[in-house]
Amino acid sequence: MIRKYSVLISLAVLAAVMLVPFAIVTLNAVRSPQDYSANGPLSLPDGLHLDGIVEFWNRVDFGGKLWNSLLISGSVAVLAVILSVLNAYALGVGRVRGRVWIMVVFLVANTLPQEALVYPLYYLSKEAGLYDTRLSMIIIFTVIQSAFGTYLLASVLGRFPHEILEAAAIDGAGKWRALWRIVVPISRPTLSVLLIFFFIWTWNEFFLPLIFLISNENQTVPVALGVLQGDKMMDATMSSASALLGVLPAVVFFLIFQRTLTRGVTVGAIK
Amino acid sequence: MAVHAPAARPKAVREPEPRPRRRRTGGYWVFLLPSAVLFTVVIVVPFLMNIGISFTRWQGIGDPRWLGIDNYTRLFADERFWASFRNNLALIVAMAIVPTIVGLVLAATLFDDVGKKFGPRTASALRAAYYLPQVLPVAVAGIVWGWIMHPRFGALNAFLGLFGAEPRSWLGDPAWALPSVMLIMVWFQIGYPVVIFMAGLQRVDPALYEAAEMDGASWWRRFWHITIPQIRPEIYVVLLTCTIAALKVFGPIFVLTRGGPGGATLVPSYFSYQNFFEKANVGYGAAIATVLTLLIIMVTALFLRIQDDEDRKS
């Protein structure tokens, strides 16, 4: 009996420890600076004090940062799924010649560190007048994410029942029609998992957006928060508010997409 | 949408038609065209350019000057370069090895113990708590901990102060910076193996555990002789993906320490960033990035090889 509960209790304690950083940041984001200097960071705040969050929000135009992140991540998710489907259709269903080598290219592209691409991309985007635009991030991440998507979808579509496609061909459906009317609807569960993963992965990106989005009005949420670290203007409660504003969207996505994510996380494991 | 109902089509109509195989084998390359263009511009050309740049001295403006392998010989003699890889090893321990071991124990306990005695809902609630840090952008995870470990107003010093400990600059002290970053990365990473391993355990035949339990096998023996062999594929995947993630770490280092103090938390990724964008040593930065790429490709090939051998044995 004691043993039965001791395991559960130690696992629950560990879970609590994992959640403590979230709680600490939340507590101090809603605490007034006076309360902080009087009682320190560990006590319960003496009331719900949202001024720090509001002030930080206005100072960095957090709404604008959210919009940039949404725009970039949303566009990348949709475009990368489309690109992955097109590639996987040619590789998995069409079995084009040389597909093994094409797959190797996608696999290598998927494992390449961004450090090995960043300087040429930076240079080329300046030449093309795309530096410091959200469009540059959309193009680059669409390609990077679709490398993974192609790799995954090609093996899924490789097992696609050929009878269905043959029957469609007899009905006079061309390759495009077969793709949009048959392959895409039937693969929808896999595609929606990919869509969500691409969205969240792009939202979480830091390295390339830090380098490419230097002007304030283009920055994404993680970049805006990252470059403000150590800013002398930020006091204890406002720093905490900034951390909370970084955490909240991620937790909201987690709650919205939880089912798909836990179902699909094994899919993502290949990345 | 009314899906075509090909299966319902009478067989008689289909039989006389020749199987339209030939029609479907040609012409699919058109679908690869958009990617061919985009991958050339975004991946292939930049990657080759980076390799080319690594053989030159270049400030990012003007013409690069050809150096041959000088950047690489300089690199292998550079103490900071080796230090960055030693720190990277520490992060592999923190992000791949520790989370895999702890994740195995947690997943097995949740699945075999908690799930059975307290129901699957308790197990999945605990799993969600372990997984929550994983949903954060890794830079934001760094910001959260940067606040907690802040020398002046952070909660960690306040908490340890309750026990009479002196306040410490966790991330500013060369002796503590790397262990602090390691701790943060363990916190960040641990949920991922738990989720993957629990998903893998769903596959395992419950009869195996029941038989072992009837034979009086201890928890430890069941863990060692059933759990681990059964989810071996997942263990490889987790080790590979986490090792690569550790080799690529940048966000937390940028946010927490900028590689400091005195290079105590310098990693190759940040080292190349410094050379590219702070020191304008583009050729040297490109050489670091190229070595990092080779290392990642070698690690991937090694893991795939081991996995392949294991598959053939079983």
HADDOCK unambig.tbl for C-alpha pairs under 7 A between the chains (distance, minus, plus):
assign (segid A and resid 8 and name CA) (segid B and resid 114 and name CA) 6.63 0.50 0.50
assign (segid A and resid 12 and name CA) (segid B and resid 126 and name CA) 6.95 0.50 0.50
assign (segid A and resid 15 and name CA) (segid B and resid 126 and name CA) 6.26 0.50 0.50
assign (segid A and resid 15 and name CA) (segid B and resid 129 and name CA) 5.56 0.50 0.50
assign (segid A and resid 15 and name CA) (segid B and resid 130 and name CA) 5.98 0.50 0.50
assign (segid A and resid 18 and name CA) (segid B and resid 129 and name CA) 6.86 0.50 0.50
assign (segid A and resid 18 and name CA) (segid B and resid 130 and name CA) 6.29 0.50 0.50
assign (segid A and resid 18 and name CA) (segid B and resid 187 and name CA) 6.87 0.50 0.50
assign (segid A and resid 19 and name CA) (segid B and resid 129 and name CA) 6.75 0.50 0.50
assign (segid A and resid 25 and name CA) (segid B and resid 144 and name CA) 6.89 0.50 0.50
assign (segid A and resid 41 and name CA) (segid B and resid 155 and name CA) 5.50 0.50 0.50
assign (segid A and resid 42 and name CA) (segid B and resid 155 and name CA) 6.55 0.50 0.50
assign (segid A and resid 83 and name CA) (segid B and resid 35 and name CA) 6.93 0.50 0.50
assign (segid A and resid 86 and name CA) (segid B and resid 31 and name CA) 5.27 0.50 0.50
assign (segid A and resid 86 and name CA) (segid B and resid 32 and name CA) 6.61 0.50 0.50
assign (segid A and resid 87 and name CA) (segid B and resid 31 and name CA) 6.15 0.50 0.50
assign (segid A and resid 87 and name CA) (segid B and resid 32 and name CA) 5.33 0.50 0.50
assign (segid A and resid 90 and name CA) (segid B and resid 28 and name CA) 5.07 0.50 0.50
assign (segid A and resid 90 and name CA) (segid B and resid 29 and name CA) 6.11 0.50 0.50
assign (segid A and resid 90 and name CA) (segid B and resid 31 and name CA) 5.88 0.50 0.50
assign (segid A and resid 90 and name CA) (segid B and resid 32 and name CA) 6.58 0.50 0.50
assign (segid A and resid 94 and name CA) (segid B and resid 24 and name CA) 6.69 0.50 0.50
assign (segid A and resid 94 and name CA) (segid B and resid 25 and name CA) 5.79 0.50 0.50
assign (segid A and resid 94 and name CA) (segid B and resid 28 and name CA) 5.49 0.50 0.50
assign (segid A and resid 95 and name CA) (segid B and resid 25 and name CA) 6.97 0.50 0.50
assign (segid A and resid 96 and name CA) (segid B and resid 28 and name CA) 6.35 0.50 0.50
assign (segid A and resid 96 and name CA) (segid B and resid 29 and name CA) 6.29 0.50 0.50
assign (segid A and resid 109 and name CA) (segid B and resid 43 and name CA) 6.88 0.50 0.50
assign (segid A and resid 112 and name CA) (segid B and resid 293 and name CA) 6.17 0.50 0.50
assign (segid A and resid 113 and name CA) (segid B and resid 248 and name CA) 6.55 0.50 0.50
assign (segid A and resid 113 and name CA) (segid B and resid 293 and name CA) 6.14 0.50 0.50
assign (segid A and resid 115 and name CA) (segid B and resid 269 and name CA) 6.58 0.50 0.50
assign (segid A and resid 115 and name CA) (segid B and resid 289 and name CA) 5.53 0.50 0.50
assign (segid A and resid 116 and name CA) (segid B and resid 47 and name CA) 6.16 0.50 0.50
assign (segid A and resid 116 and name CA) (segid B and resid 50 and name CA) 6.26 0.50 0.50
assign (segid A and resid 116 and name CA) (segid B and resid 286 and name CA) 6.82 0.50 0.50
assign (segid A and resid 116 and name CA) (segid B and resid 289 and name CA) 4.91 0.50 0.50
assign (segid A and resid 116 and name CA) (segid B and resid 290 and name CA) 6.08 0.50 0.50
assign (segid A and resid 116 and name CA) (segid B and resid 293 and name CA) 6.78 0.50 0.50
assign (segid A and resid 117 and name CA) (segid B and resid 43 and name CA) 6.92 0.50 0.50
assign (segid A and resid 117 and name CA) (segid B and resid 46 and name CA) 5.33 0.50 0.50
assign (segid A and resid 117 and name CA) (segid B and resid 47 and name CA) 5.39 0.50 0.50
assign (segid A and resid 117 and name CA) (segid B and resid 50 and name CA) 6.60 0.50 0.50
assign (segid A and resid 120 and name CA) (segid B and resid 46 and name CA) 4.96 0.50 0.50
assign (segid A and resid 120 and name CA) (segid B and resid 49 and name CA) 6.34 0.50 0.50
assign (segid A and resid 120 and name CA) (segid B and resid 50 and name CA) 6.32 0.50 0.50
assign (segid A and resid 121 and name CA) (segid B and resid 46 and name CA) 6.08 0.50 0.50
assign (segid A and resid 140 and name CA) (segid B and resid 42 and name CA) 6.26 0.50 0.50
assign (segid A and resid 143 and name CA) (segid B and resid 38 and name CA) 6.73 0.50 0.50
assign (segid A and resid 143 and name CA) (segid B and resid 39 and name CA) 6.49 0.50 0.50
assign (segid A and resid 164 and name CA) (segid B and resid 6 and name CA) 6.23 0.50 0.50
assign (segid A and resid 166 and name CA) (segid B and resid 20 and name CA) 6.72 0.50 0.50
assign (segid A and resid 167 and name CA) (segid B and resid 6 and name CA) 5.76 0.50 0.50
assign (segid A and resid 168 and name CA) (segid B and resid 6 and name CA) 6.92 0.50 0.50
assign (segid A and resid 204 and name CA) (segid B and resid 137 and name CA) 4.18 0.50 0.50
assign (segid A and resid 204 and name CA) (segid B and resid 138 and name CA) 6.91 0.50 0.50
assign (segid A and resid 205 and name CA) (segid B and resid 137 and name CA) 6.99 0.50 0.50
assign (segid A and resid 206 and name CA) (segid B and resid 139 and name CA) 6.74 0.50 0.50
assign (segid A and resid 206 and name CA) (segid B and resid 251 and name CA) 6.16 0.50 0.50
assign (segid A and resid 207 and name CA) (segid B and resid 250 and name CA) 6.89 0.50 0.50
assign (segid A and resid 207 and name CA) (segid B and resid 251 and name CA) 6.57 0.50 0.50
assign (segid A and resid 222 and name CA) (segid B and resid 137 and name CA) 6.90 0.50 0.50
assign (segid A and resid 222 and name CA) (segid B and resid 139 and name CA) 6.31 0.50 0.50
assign (segid A and resid 222 and name CA) (segid B and resid 140 and name CA) 6.26 0.50 0.50
assign (segid A and resid 226 and name CA) (segid B and resid 139 and name CA) 6.61 0.50 0.50
assign (segid A and resid 226 and name CA) (segid B and resid 255 and name CA) 5.73 0.50 0.50
assign (segid A and resid 229 and name CA) (segid B and resid 255 and name CA) 6.58 0.50 0.50
assign (segid A and resid 236 and name CA) (segid B and resid 153 and name CA) 6.03 0.50 0.50
assign (segid A and resid 239 and name CA) (segid B and resid 147 and name CA) 6.98 0.50 0.50
assign (segid A and resid 240 and name CA) (segid B and resid 147 and name CA) 6.67 0.50 0.50
assign (segid A and resid 243 and name CA) (segid B and resid 140 and name CA) 6.74 0.50 0.50
assign (segid A and resid 243 and name CA) (segid B and resid 143 and name CA) 5.93 0.50 0.50
assign (segid A and resid 243 and name CA) (segid B and resid 144 and name CA) 5.42 0.50 0.50
assign (segid A and resid 246 and name CA) (segid B and resid 140 and name CA) 5.84 0.50 0.50
assign (segid A and resid 247 and name CA) (segid B and resid 136 and name CA) 6.29 0.50 0.50
assign (segid A and resid 247 and name CA) (segid B and resid 140 and name CA) 6.76 0.50 0.50
assign (segid A and resid 250 and name CA) (segid B and resid 135 and name CA) 5.94 0.50 0.50
assign (segid A and resid 250 and name CA) (segid B and resid 136 and name CA) 5.50 0.50 0.50
assign (segid A and resid 251 and name CA) (segid B and resid 135 and name CA) 6.90 0.50 0.50
assign (segid A and resid 254 and name CA) (segid B and resid 135 and name CA) 6.60 0.50 0.50
assign (segid A and resid 266 and name CA) (segid B and resid 196 and name CA) 5.95 0.50 0.50
assign (segid A and resid 269 and name CA) (segid B and resid 237 and name CA) 6.69 0.50 0.50
assign (segid A and resid 270 and name CA) (segid B and resid 237 and name CA) 6.77 0.50 0.50
assign (segid A and resid 271 and name CA) (segid B and resid 241 and name CA) 6.60 0.50 0.50
